[in-house]
């Protein structure tokens, strides 16, 4: 173990209670993806925590979503290492008021506690440890975005620009429930679908109506039939909205449609098949339009393999075992993987049941997983 690694690990070792306190602070700030004010408050608190000797802060102002916060521990010449995480959560503003941070033994609960405010805590403490110990001889940056849960509409280009030329990217999404990290992920996209029909009184002039709901309902089984488990493709209509009352033929129907895939070569064929279904006039004189809302790129094993081996070796030296696994969830790590940059994901504290009221973070994993991430960064020298 190099002396600098030992110093960094020793700095992190006694910080669990500080990490827990910082996690509580972050969880108790509302940061729904569409709540710019809340997300900017999280950025303010993180910037205040990181502000100090050895860390350079930069803020990229955005109009729609929360600003992007960038923190750098400067180093010598050569490629940098980038950590990243998102501040936004899936929980609507008001959730924290009803369900604030709570702790029960080694478990913490609250909106976004695992996905991914626990990871934000780890990034901040790793940066502070690196700065306190004089850095590692090359720059280490951290990028904190605020629109990951809604497709990284503004975050993607900033992530790609910040990552270019990096020797590695560590995404601090939550660790899996079994303690593994994420070595590959699906990509995908989601669409908004809108069907226009014609309203009519359901009793007096039913025949004059053109049911948008019926047209959409006829499409849904065909869209779901595009699921191909063997190929790793799944399709899902997750939201449907239609109708103004039982006695009116519905003139409008809307749906939100999710598609996941494992390889970029699958994207064009599945989009072609979807568009053929949506273009069909299933009910005469109805029309269907659709809007692509986000593109998620798969994270592939070929960019994570060597970095995973490094991380597992460092974890073993610290006394815990881990491995890499595939997940159907999408994340910003796909963007950096697609650039050919060594990328590893799921390095945050172990978490479970993300996006639910039962979301939980395993507090006993805060320090060891912060140490493992820091040790992996040092090993890249």
Buried (B, 14 or more C-beta within 10 A) or exposed (E): EEEBBEBBBEBBEEBBEBBBEBBBBBBBBBBBBBBBEBBBBBBBBBBEBBEEEBBBBEBBEBEEBBBBBBBBBBBEEEBBBBBBBBBBBBBEBEBBEEBEBEBEEEBBBBBBBBBBBBBBBBBBBBBBBBBBBEBBBBBBBBBBBBBBBBBBBBBBEBBBEBBEEBBBBBBBBBBBEEBBBBBBBBBBBBBBBBBBBBBBEBEEEEEEBBBBBBBBBBBBEBBEEBEEEEEBBBBBBEEBEBBEEEEBBBBBBBBBBBBBBBEBEBBEEBBEBBEEBBEEEBBEEBBBEBEEBBBBBBBBEEBBBEBBEBBBBBBEBBEEEBBBEBBEBBBBBBBBBBBEBBBBBBBBBBBBEBBEEEBBBBBBBBBBBBBBBBBBBBBBB
